[in-house]
Amino acid sequence: MNPKVILKPGKEKSILRRHPWVFSGAVYGVTEELEDGQLVDVVDNNQKHLGAGFFSDRGSIVVRLLTFGKEQFTENFWVEKLQSAWELRTKLLDVNETNAFRLIHGEGDGIPGLIIDFYNNCWVIQAHSSGIYFQMEKIANAIQKTFAKNCETIYCKSSSTLPNTGTDYFLFGTKESTIAKENNIQFHVNWVEGQKTGFFLDQRDNRKLLGTFSKGKKVLNTFCYTGGFSIYAMSAGAELVTSVDISQKAVDLASQNMELNFPNSNHKAVADDVFNFMKENHQIYDVIVLDPPAFAKNIKSKHTATQAYKRLNIAGLKALAPKGILFTFSCSQVIDDVLFYNTVAAAAIETGRNIRVLHKLEQGPDHPTNIYHPEGHYLKGLVLYVE
C-alpha cells in the first residue's frame, strides 16, 4: 500500500477530468510523513481512490499523477508507455528521413515530469521531478529491453531541471554526440554540452515551412542556437542567410551545421545580442525569424516579457523588406495565444504597415498536448506577410 494524499471536499473534480496535477491548496492531509519523489495514492475526502503519482515537496504542485481511477502503476508501466509513444512517432514521421524526435513529452504522453529525446539511436532523458529522477535506472532498463537495436547510448541530463538533486551521467554507453537527421538535413547534436537535450526538436515543421518562403531571399535567423531555421532556408535556395545569437558557441555550431550541409553557402554567423544587432544592422531582409528563449519564466515576469516581445517584433518588422515574411514565436508558457497575438498586433500598429496573418504555428506533433492538460501547449507562432 502506498501512502495517501487526501484531498479537500470538491477538490477531486479536476482529477476526475483527468488533469494530472494536484496543487498544495487542494490537499487536506496525508496518512504519513512523505519524502520528495515518493509514490503516493491520491484519494478524495471519502477515501475513494482517484489515482497514483509522485509526491513533490517543492513548488505548488504536490503530486503529478501517472494513473487515474483503477489503472495500476505496475513494473511494466515504463515499457508500455515507451512502446505506445514509439508507435505514435513512427506513424507521424518518416524515420528514414528523420531520426531525431521527442519520444516522451511529459504530460502529453501521460508521464508528467519526463522528457525523452531520441537522436539517431541515442537517448537523452531529462527529469523535471524527483519522482521521475529516482526512476531513471528503471526507465533506462525499459529502453534497453524494448529498443535494443536502436540503443547506442542513454544519457541522463537533469542537473539544470533539478538543481538540488539531479545530475548528468551516462546510464548506458559513452557517446556524447551524433549527427542526427531531420527531413534529410543533418545536424550535429551534443547532449553533454548543448542546451536542453542538445537540440530544439519542437520547430521541425515550422523550419520546413520557412523553406517554402526562402528561395532567392535574404533571410535573418535571430536567436539561432544551432542554426535550424538557417539551414532549412539555405536548403530551399536562399540568397543570403544571417544567423545571430549572443552565444559564440551557438554561432559556431550554426556555422558547423551549415558547413555540414552546404559547404560553400552565403552564410554569415554573428555573435551579438539580438536587440543590439537589430539596432545597429542596416541590412533589409526578405524573411526574418524571431525565435527567442522564454522571456517569461513565471507569472511575475509576464508584463516585462510582453514588453520585450513587443520591442523585438517592432525591430523585426522595421528590418523587413516590402512584401517580406516574419516568423515570430513565443515559448513562454505564461504568455498565452491571445496575449502573444495582441502583443504582435501592438508592435504592428507602431510600424503602420499593412500586415496579414498567413499561419498560426505551434510545437510539432511529437510534442503532443494532453487534451486534459492545456498547459502543455507552450509554443506559439505567427507567420506574417508584411507589405
C-alpha positions in Angstrom: 0.0 0.0 0.0 1.2 3.5 -0.9 0.9 6.4 1.5 -2.2 8.5 0.8 -2.7 12.2 -0.1 -6.2 13.1 1.0 -8.0 16.0 -0.9 -10.3 18.6 0.5 -14.0 18.2 -0.4 -14.7 19.2 -4.0 -11.0 19.3 -5.0 -11.2 15.9 -6.8 -13.1 17.4 -9.7 -10.1 18.3 -11.8 -8.6 14.7 -11.3 -11.9 13.2 -12.3 -11.5 15.3 -15.5 -8.0 13.6 -15.8 -5.9 16.7 -15.1 -2.6 15.3 -13.8 -1.7 17.9 -11.2 -2.6 18.1 -7.6 -1.9 21.6 -6.1 -1.0 22.1 -2.4 -4.1 24.1 -1.8 -6.3 21.1 -2.7 -4.7 18.8 0.0 -6.5 18.1 3.2 -3.8 15.9 4.7 -1.5 12.8 4.3 -1.6 9.4 6.1 2.2 9.5 6.9 5.2 11.7 6.5 6.2 11.9 2.9 9.5 12.2 1.2 10.2 14.0 -2.1 9.7 11.7 -5.0 7.7 9.1 -3.2 4.9 7.2 -5.0 1.6 8.0 -3.4 -2.1 7.3 -3.8 -4.5 10.3 -4.1 -7.9 9.8 -2.5 -10.9 12.1 -2.1 -12.4 13.2 1.2 -14.3 9.9 1.4 -11.2 7.8 0.8 -12.2 7.0 -2.8 -9.1 6.2 -4.9 -8.5 8.7 -7.6 -5.1 7.9 -8.9 -1.4 7.5 -8.1 1.7 9.6 -8.8 4.9 11.1 -7.4 4.9 13.4 -4.4 6.9 16.6 -4.5 7.8 18.8 -1.6 8.9 21.7 -3.8 6.6 24.2 -5.5 2.9 24.4 -5.7 2.3 21.0 -7.5 2.5 18.4 -4.8 1.5 15.3 -6.9 1.9 14.6 -10.6 -0.4 11.7 -11.5 0.7 8.8 -13.6 -2.5 6.7 -13.3 -6.2 7.5 -12.8 -9.0 5.5 -11.3 -8.4 1.8 -11.4 -5.3 2.0 -13.5 -2.3 0.4 -11.8 1.3 1.6 -11.7 3.0 -1.7 -12.4 6.5 -2.8 -13.2 5.6 -2.9 -16.9 4.5 0.8 -16.8 7.6 2.2 -18.5 7.8 -0.4 -21.2 4.1 0.1 -22.1 4.4 3.9 -22.2 7.6 3.8 -24.3 6.1 1.3 -26.8 3.0 3.4 -27.2 5.0 6.6 -27.7 7.3 4.9 -30.2 4.3 3.6 -32.2 2.9 7.1 -32.4 6.1 8.8 -33.5 6.8 6.2 -36.2 3.4 6.9 -37.6 3.9 10.7 -37.5 7.4 10.7 -39.0 9.3 9.1 -41.8 12.2 7.6 -39.8 14.2 7.2 -43.0 14.3 11.0 -43.3 14.1 12.0 -39.7 15.9 10.1 -36.9 15.6 12.9 -34.3 12.4 13.4 -32.4 10.8 13.7 -28.9 9.7 10.3 -27.7 8.2 11.3 -24.4 6.7 14.8 -23.9 5.7 14.8 -20.2 2.0 15.2 -19.6 1.4 14.9 -23.4 2.4 11.3 -23.2 0.9 10.6 -19.8 4.2 10.8 -17.8 4.4 14.2 -16.1 8.0 15.3 -15.4 9.6 13.1 -18.0 11.3 14.2 -21.3 13.0 11.7 -23.6 14.6 12.9 -26.9 15.9 10.4 -29.5 18.8 11.3 -31.7 20.0 8.7 -34.2 19.8 5.7 -31.7 21.0 7.9 -28.8 18.6 8.6 -25.9 18.6 11.7 -23.7 16.4 11.6 -20.6 15.5 14.7 -18.6 13.7 14.6 -15.3 11.6 17.6 -14.1 10.6 15.9 -10.8 12.4 13.9 -8.2 10.0 11.0 -8.6 11.0 10.7 -12.2 14.6 11.1 -11.4 14.5 8.3 -8.9 13.1 6.0 -11.6 15.9 6.8 -14.0 17.5 3.3 -13.9 14.2 1.6 -14.5 13.4 3.9 -17.4 16.9 3.2 -18.9 16.4 -0.6 -18.4 13.0 -0.3 -20.2 14.6 1.4 -23.1 17.4 -1.2 -23.4 14.8 -4.0 -23.1 12.4 -2.6 -25.6 14.7 -0.9 -28.2 17.9 -2.9 -28.0 18.5 -2.5 -31.8 18.1 1.3 -31.6 20.1 2.0 -28.5 23.8 3.1 -28.5 23.7 5.5 -25.6 21.4 6.6 -22.8 22.2 9.9 -21.1 20.5 11.5 -18.1 20.6 15.3 -18.3 18.8 16.6 -15.2 21.2 18.9 -13.4 19.6 22.0 -14.9 16.0 20.9 -14.3 16.6 19.5 -10.8 19.5 21.7 -9.5 19.2 20.3 -5.9 19.1 16.6 -6.7 19.7 15.9 -10.4 22.9 15.2 -12.1 24.1 14.4 -15.7 25.5 11.0 -16.3 25.6 8.1 -18.7 23.1 5.3 -18.0 24.4 3.2 -20.9 27.2 3.8 -23.4 29.5 6.8 -23.6 28.7 8.6 -26.8 28.5 12.4 -26.3 27.3 13.5 -29.7 25.9 12.3 -33.1 24.9 13.6 -36.5 21.1 13.5 -36.5 18.8 13.8 -39.5 15.7 15.9 -39.8 13.9 15.9 -43.1 17.2 14.7 -44.6 19.0 17.7 -43.3 21.9 16.9 -40.9 22.7 18.4 -37.6 25.5 18.0 -35.1 23.8 17.2 -31.7 25.8 17.2 -28.4 23.7 16.4 -25.4 26.6 16.7 -22.9 27.5 20.3 -23.8 24.4 21.6 -25.6 21.4 23.4 -24.2 18.3 21.4 -23.1 18.9 17.9 -24.5 21.2 19.2 -27.3 18.7 20.4 -30.0 15.3 22.1 -30.3 13.1 19.5 -31.9 9.8 21.3 -31.5 10.3 23.6 -34.5 10.8 20.8 -37.1 7.6 21.5 -39.1 8.0 25.3 -38.8 11.5 25.1 -40.1 10.2 23.2 -43.1 7.5 25.8 -43.7 10.2 28.5 -43.6 11.9 26.8 -46.5 8.8 27.5 -48.7 9.4 31.2 -48.3 13.2 31.3 -48.7 14.1 30.7 -52.3 16.2 33.5 -53.6 15.6 35.6 -50.4 17.8 37.3 -47.8 17.0 35.5 -44.5 17.8 36.6 -41.0 17.6 34.0 -38.2 17.7 35.6 -34.7 18.4 33.6 -31.5 19.6 31.0 -34.0 21.2 28.5 -31.5 22.5 25.6 -33.7 21.1 27.2 -36.9 18.0 25.1 -37.5 16.0 27.7 -39.4 19.1 28.9 -41.2 19.9 25.6 -42.7 16.4 25.0 -43.9 16.4 28.4 -45.5 19.6 27.6 -47.3 18.3 24.1 -48.3 15.5 25.9 -50.1 17.9 28.2 -52.1 18.1 31.4 -50.0 20.4 34.0 -51.5 21.9 35.0 -48.1 21.3 33.7 -44.6 22.4 35.6 -41.5 22.4 33.7 -38.1 22.6 35.8 -34.9 22.9 34.6 -31.3 24.5 36.1 -28.2 26.4 32.8 -27.6 29.6 32.4 -29.6 29.3 28.6 -29.0 25.9 28.6 -30.6 27.0 30.7 -33.5 30.0 28.3 -34.1 27.5 25.3 -34.0 25.3 27.0 -36.5 28.3 27.5 -38.8 29.3 23.9 -38.4 25.8 22.7 -39.3 25.8 24.9 -42.3 29.2 23.6 -43.4 27.9 20.0 -42.9 25.0 20.5 -45.3 26.1 23.4 -47.6 29.9 23.9 -47.5 30.0 26.9 -49.9 26.9 28.8 -48.9 26.5 32.5 -48.4 26.1 32.4 -44.7 27.0 35.0 -42.1 27.2 33.9 -38.4 27.2 36.8 -35.9 27.7 36.5 -32.1 25.8 39.5 -30.7 22.9 40.5 -28.6 19.9 40.3 -30.9 18.4 43.6 -29.8 21.8 45.3 -30.3 22.2 43.6 -33.7 18.7 44.8 -34.8 19.5 48.3 -33.7 23.0 48.6 -35.4 22.3 46.5 -38.5 21.2 48.3 -41.7 20.6 45.3 -43.9 17.0 44.8 -45.0 15.8 41.2 -45.1 13.0 39.4 -47.1 12.4 36.8 -44.4 13.1 37.2 -40.6 12.8 34.6 -37.8 12.3 35.8 -34.3 12.5 32.7 -32.0 13.7 34.0 -28.6 14.1 31.9 -25.4 11.3 32.2 -22.9 11.2 35.8 -21.8 8.7 34.9 -19.1 9.8 32.1 -16.8 6.9 32.7 -14.4 3.8 34.8 -13.9 5.6 37.6 -12.2 7.7 38.4 -15.2 4.7 38.4 -17.6 4.5 42.1 -18.1 8.2 42.6 -18.6 8.2 39.7 -21.1 5.3 41.2 -23.0 7.2 44.5 -23.4 10.3 42.6 -24.6 8.2 40.6 -27.2 6.7 43.9 -28.4 10.1 45.6 -28.8 11.6 42.6 -30.6 8.7 42.4 -33.1 8.9 46.2 -33.8 12.6 45.7 -34.6 11.8 42.7 -36.8 9.1 44.5 -38.7 11.3 47.5 -39.3 14.0 45.3 -40.8 11.7 43.6 -43.2 11.6 44.5 -46.9 8.3 45.3 -48.6 6.3 42.1 -49.1 8.5 40.4 -46.5 7.7 37.4 -44.3 8.1 37.4 -40.5 8.1 34.2 -38.5 7.6 35.2 -34.8 7.4 32.9 -31.8 7.0 32.7 -28.1 7.8 29.6 -26.0 6.8 31.3 -22.7 4.1 29.2 -21.1 2.6 32.2 -19.2 2.2 34.1 -22.5 -1.0 32.5 -24.0 -2.0 32.6 -27.6 -4.3 35.6 -27.2 -1.7 37.7 -25.3 1.0 36.8 -27.9 -1.2 37.7 -30.8 -2.2 41.0 -29.2 1.4 41.8 -28.4 2.5 41.3 -32.0 -0.5 43.3 -33.2 0.6 46.2 -30.9 4.0 46.0 -32.5 2.4 46.1 -35.9 0.4 49.1 -35.1 3.5 51.1 -34.2 5.0 50.3 -37.6 1.9 51.4 -39.6 2.4 48.7 -42.2 -0.3 46.5 -43.8 0.1 43.1 -42.4 -1.7 39.8 -42.9 -1.5 36.6 -40.8 -0.7 33.7 -43.1 -0.2 30.9 -40.5 -0.7 30.3 -36.8 2.0 27.9 -35.6 2.7 25.6 -32.6 5.0 22.8 -31.5 5.4 19.7 -33.6 3.2 16.6 -33.2 6.0 14.7 -31.4 5.4 17.3 -28.6 1.7 16.5 -28.1 -0.6 18.3 -25.8 -2.8 16.2 -23.5 -6.4 17.4 -24.1 -7.0 17.4 -20.3 -3.8 19.4 -19.7 -3.9 22.5 -21.9 -0.8 23.9 -20.1 1.2 21.5 -22.2 0.7 23.8 -25.2 3.6 26.3 -24.9 4.9 27.2 -28.4 3.0 29.9 -30.2 4.0 31.3 -33.6 2.7 33.6 -36.4 3.7 33.9 -40.0 3.1 37.4 -41.2 3.1 38.9 -44.7 4.2 42.5 -44.4 3.6 44.9 -47.3 
